[in-house]
């Protein structure tokens, strides 16, 4: 998801939105300090993961934010459903785990109205 996230940051910058990208590579231990510092600056957080948002990175970040640094949060990942097998590109498309979804989620979170 790092590649799609980097693409999204580039697209957001073209739209005049400054985005900070953290690569949280482990849930345990989670980098609480980095999450808190980023949320304190941005006031908005989007987590992006290529598996279920339930019990994953988004949930762990939500716990950190709720205890230490409240911020608006959106989680991108697979919703509560069974997984399927396939080629990576096909699965990213199926579960809508692409840069355009990150960008649209960011704009929605910020209250921006963007037309394509």
N, C-alpha and C positions, 0 to 999 in steps of 0.2 A: 504494500500500500504506500510505501515511501515514494515510489515513482509517480503514482497518481496524485499524491499529496503535493509533491514538488511542482507538478504541472498545474495544479489548482492554485498554488501560491503565485506562480507566474501569471496566470490568468487574472487573479484578483489584483495583482499589482498593476496590470494593464487597465483595470477598471478604477484605479486610484485607491484601492484598499490595501493597507499595509497588514500583512499577516506574519505571525511568528510561527515557525514550525518546530515542534519538539519531536524527536525520535525516541519514544519510550519503548525500549527493546525488551524490558521485563516487567511483569506485573508484580512479581515478588522477588526481590524488594522493588517497590515502585519509587521513582525519584520524586518524592513529595516536594522537596525544595524547588525543583525546576517547575513543577506544575503550579505551585503556589505563586512563585515569582512571575510566571507568565500570565496567570489569571489576574494577578494584581495589576499588571500593566494593561492587559487587553480587555478585561471584564467579560470576555466571551471565549468559549472553548468548544471545539468540535473534535471528537475522537473519531478515528477512522481505523477500522480493523477488518480483516478478511475472514471473520468468523462471527459467531453469535454475539450480539451486543449484550446479551444477558450473561452476567458472570464473567465478562471479559474486561478489556481495557477500559471501556466506557463506564462500567460499573465501578471499577477501582478508582478511576479519576473522579467520578461522582462522589465517592466516599471521601476522598481527599478534599474536594471542594466544599462539601457540606460541613466538614469539621474545621476547615482552616481558612478558606477563601471563597466565599460564595461568588458565583459567576453564572452567566447564562450558559447552558450546556446543551449541545445536540450530539447524539451518537449515531455514527454511520457504520453499518455492518450488516450482517444478515439478521433479519428479524427472526422471531421465534418460530422456526420451521426446520424440518429435517434437511440435511445437506444432500447434495447430489454430486456425482462425479462428472468430470469433463475436462476439457483443455482449459488452462488458466484464463485465456482471453475470453472464452465463452462464459466461464463462471463469473468473471468480473462484470461482463455485460448482463448476465442473467440476474445477478444480485444488485445491479446498479452501483457498483463500486468503482466508479470512474471519476476523473477530475471534474467533469461537468456537474456531477451530483454534489461534490464537495463545494464547488463554487456556488451553486444555487442554494445549498444549505447555509453557507456563510452569508449570502445576501439576505436570505430570509431571516436569519438570526439577527442581523444588523438592521433589519427593517428597510432594506433597500428594495426598490422596485426596478427590476432589470427586464428589459424586453430583448428578445433574441432577434 
